């Protein structure tokens, strides 16, 4: 295992920044940059050997699909490439066979709430799961869900204050009424050990440009094997065409999540994603999670000692800590001028969001506290 000093040398930005804004955009290590370069060099030099360049890209995509499936505890046939978290969420919302009178439940702080053109067109009633303080209580979810609830949407980790949902409990409530659980996992995957098969999630969407240190413009959608056939692809292209006339491509099997991919994906991002997953797997997710939680635990303690009004629940196990702060945007800009990067937002009464990854240290936290 490399030392934390060796790890930090992989991230050139840390020479300049006290970077505690991973919930916004994660930092890129040198190894991931080399992944981008490998794709560009291959195309630039047309270094394809005995294959076509597209077949090589597709082979790489299949390999990385398997790597990502292992990372989140599911089967490769249950993983689809998308372009962003919202794309995956919309595939589910648009592909669900809604009936007039159905309802959809979502937490008040969802980044992409389950109130869409498709649900409104279908006469779906939106039901908002409101927080109590900084938490979303199971008892409140139980009051909202009934036998007409088709989907419940929740974030594994809230992008607002880092609240981590108990997905297994939520899935139990939803499944008891015949509904499905839809999860936004962008603030969890890469920072925490996750297992969405174990949790009973039916659909999970996440983007890798935060804690997975991967590309923008590439994302992933998990569709549980039992739900693949009943979810209708919401768009059609060369990868999943259904016309039975003459065409060059083989038809995508109906029993894989790949049928939700309709066109050319961000292959350069796939090469970078491979490099990122290799890097993370080399460290091990248990090591990563331990470092993340140690840093955020220290952050929570120091903010409490400073007298800040913590918005994140005590004991919350996530990479994000938020506290209430007037003039948060202005303060974040002042900190940025000192080389400290966090997010300040005026929403929800004004708050500061601080988010750590494995390359952060208690020293980073102490530098922030001193500046505050």
Protein Blocks (a to p, Z undefined) as FASTA:
>chain_A
ZZfklmmmmmmklmmpccdbfkmpccddfklmmmmmmmmmmmmnopnbjadfklmmmmmm
mmmmmmmmmmnopafklpccdfbfklmmmmmmmmpccdehiacdddfklfbdcbdfklmm
nopacdddddehjaccfklmmmmpcfklfbdcddfbacklopacdfklmmmmmmmnopac
dddfklmgopaccdfklnopabdcddfklmnopaehiacddddfklmmmpccfbdcfklc
cbfbdcfbdcddfkbfklmpcbdcdfklmmmmmmmmmmmmmnopklmmmmmmmmmmmmmm
mmmmnopacfbdghiacfbdcdddehklmmmmmmmmnopacdddfeghiaadddddfkbc
fklmmmmmmmZZ
